[in-house]
Amino acid sequence: MTVLQIDTHRITDWPTFHAVFAETLGFPEFYGNNLNAWIDCMSYLDEPSSGMSSIHVDIGEVLVLKLDDVDDFSERCPEQYKAIVECSAFVNWRRIEKGQAAVLTLSFYKSP
């Protein structure tokens, strides 16, 4: 299991959302800065030869995205917070539908 910390304080809007993930995960130069491109890059975390990120996990392993200060983040950027949750689930769903293992999980604490 690989744990990657995501500094949500740096995310303030869609451009910074994509910049933080592109930088942190080493997305390729042709990264499209949209959620479809995010999903595509995250779907290939266990395929280093794809060139979709510089962060990789072994087949059958998961990448844990550890989100910092989610209470603040979800209030400041509700759309981006929701996108991380829903798109991470979609990445895994799409892979499972193809007979592949889930590759992504989230770690955060959100106050009730």
C-alpha positions in Angstrom: 0.0 0.0 0.0 1.3 3.4 -1.0 0.0 6.5 0.9 0.1 9.8 -0.8 -0.7 13.0 1.1 -2.8 15.5 -0.8 -2.5 19.1 0.5 -6.1 20.3 0.1 -5.1 23.7 1.4 -3.6 24.3 -2.0 -6.9 23.6 -3.8 -9.1 26.6 -4.2 -10.8 26.1 -7.5 -10.7 23.7 -10.6 -7.4 25.0 -12.0 -5.6 24.4 -8.6 -7.4 21.1 -8.2 -5.8 19.8 -11.4 -2.5 21.5 -10.7 -2.1 19.8 -7.3 -3.0 16.4 -8.6 -0.9 16.7 -11.7 2.1 17.8 -9.7 1.6 15.3 -6.8 1.0 12.3 -9.1 3.2 13.3 -11.9 0.6 13.4 -14.6 1.9 13.6 -18.2 2.4 16.9 -20.1 -0.7 16.2 -22.2 -3.0 15.9 -19.0 -6.3 17.6 -20.0 -7.1 19.4 -16.7 -10.6 17.9 -16.5 -12.2 15.1 -14.6 -12.2 12.7 -17.5 -8.4 13.1 -17.8 -8.1 12.7 -14.0 -10.0 9.5 -14.1 -7.9 8.2 -17.0 -4.7 9.0 -15.2 -5.8 7.4 -12.0 -7.1 4.3 -13.8 -3.5 3.3 -14.8 -1.7 3.6 -11.5 -0.6 -0.1 -11.7 0.6 0.2 -15.3 3.9 2.2 -15.2 4.4 1.7 -19.0 1.2 3.7 -19.7 3.0 7.0 -18.8 -0.1 8.3 -17.1 1.6 9.2 -13.8 4.9 9.0 -12.0 3.4 7.4 -9.0 2.7 3.6 -9.3 1.5 0.7 -7.3 1.9 -3.0 -7.9 -0.9 -4.9 -9.5 -3.4 -5.8 -6.8 -2.2 -2.9 -4.5 -4.0 0.4 -3.9 -2.9 3.9 -3.7 -4.3 5.7 -0.7 -5.0 9.4 -1.2 -4.7 10.9 2.3 -6.7 14.1 2.2 -5.6 16.8 4.7 -8.1 18.9 6.7 -11.2 17.7 4.9 -13.7 19.7 7.0 -12.1 22.9 5.7 -11.7 21.6 2.2 -15.3 20.3 1.9 -16.6 23.7 3.0 -14.3 25.8 0.8 -14.5 23.6 -2.3 -17.5 21.4 -2.1 -17.5 20.6 -5.8 -13.8 19.5 -5.8 -14.3 17.5 -2.6 -17.3 15.7 -4.1 -15.3 15.1 -7.3 -12.5 13.3 -5.5 -15.0 11.0 -3.7 -17.1 10.3 -6.8 -14.3 10.0 -9.3 -12.2 7.8 -7.1 -15.2 5.4 -6.7 -15.7 5.5 -10.5 -12.1 4.6 -11.2 -12.5 1.5 -9.1 -15.9 0.7 -10.5 -14.6 0.9 -14.1 -11.6 -1.3 -13.3 -13.8 -3.9 -11.4 -16.2 -4.0 -14.4 -13.2 -5.0 -16.6 -12.1 -7.7 -14.1 -9.3 -5.7 -12.6 -8.6 -4.9 -9.0 -9.5 -1.6 -7.4 -6.5 0.7 -7.4 -7.5 3.7 -5.4 -8.8 4.5 -1.9 -9.3 7.6 0.2 -8.2 8.3 3.7 -9.7 11.3 5.6 -11.6 12.3 8.7 -14.7 14.5 8.3 -16.4 15.7 11.5 -20.0 14.6 11.9 
